[in-house]
Amino acid sequence: MRLRIFHTTRYEYPVSASESHNEARLMPLSDDDQTCLDFRLSVDPVVPIFAYDLPTGRVHHFNVRSPHRTLTVTAESLVITRRYNPFAGLQMVADDGEFYRNSQTRQRYAEYLAPTERVPLHPETDRIAAVARRQMGAGTASFLISLTRLLNRVLTYAPGTTDVNTPLHRVLEQRQGVCQDFAHLMLAVCRRQGIPARYISGYLYTGKRPTEEADEAERDGEEPAGGEAFRREEETLARGGLVSGDATHAWVECLLPDGNWHGFDPTNSLVTNDYYVKVHYGRDYGDVPPLRGVYRGPLPRTLEVSVTVTAS
């Protein structure tokens, strides 16, 4: 799909702020799943914008030294996505636990197995994992599909009930939250089960698929591996039931025995497809905030965020 993204963030202060130093993680990645054709970042007040690259994505940074009552950051992206059947060639039912017990795997992906402040390895996740395993076959891919559906059922998507600092145990107690809470809980389950998993920050197109787009399975005329998951996915898309809030979306990528990272979205009970645009990845939300900075000025301020994703 060809997706165009407009992301605007506006801060307003009751009196002038100054010495504002900011980082932006807003530029979509280019990898095997997608290509960022164009990206433009603008700031008002106008200041020079610089950038550096990390393995997890590009980071832009800028300073606003003059007094200002408002700060507006606008990012415009054009991306082509080509994420179709992520399960092609995967064994869905065989026990593949040896891959995850291998010391080289555990050492290489240690940072995506370790707990973080936002993703503690809570023992309650063992019970969640046990329920998910009873519902599907022995293969890790099957387990992750089951886990994605289970978390979608046990948690309620409820904007405004949590914020970026809400601890995981509180999410487990109230059984509701937003996409980052769904993602953090899935990370906790996976890591405690020894499955390397990383947090993805990006965008989700929630509109209808253009009529000229066709599922890979339909083009091939056969049922691919993971076909049931894709049938359920198409049903969800047809109902128009996708949610992502009014800002960036969050989901999880897990390492499977084919050596590749595969995306799962428990908020929408989907495996990721060409509706998803990756921007940054990390251990948890703390590694990938769209905007982060410090400034000199009054603490009270208003924040408005607007994100539009359209098919072009």
Secondary structure, DSSP 8 states (H G I E B T S, - for coil): -EEEEEEEEEEEEEEEEEEEEEEE--S---SSSEEEEEEEEEEES----EEEEETTEEEEEEEE-S-EEEEEEEEEEEEEE----TTTT--SSS--HHHHH-HHHHHHTGGGTS--SSS---THHHHHHHHHHHHS-SSHHHHHHHHHHHHHHHSEE-TTS--TT--HHHHHHHTEE-HHHHHHHHHHHHHHTT--EEEEEEEE--S---TT---HHHHHTS--TTHHHHHHHHHHHHHT----TTS-EEEEEEE-TTS-EEEEETTTTEE--TTEEEEEEESSGGG--SEEEEEES-S--EEEEEEEEEE-
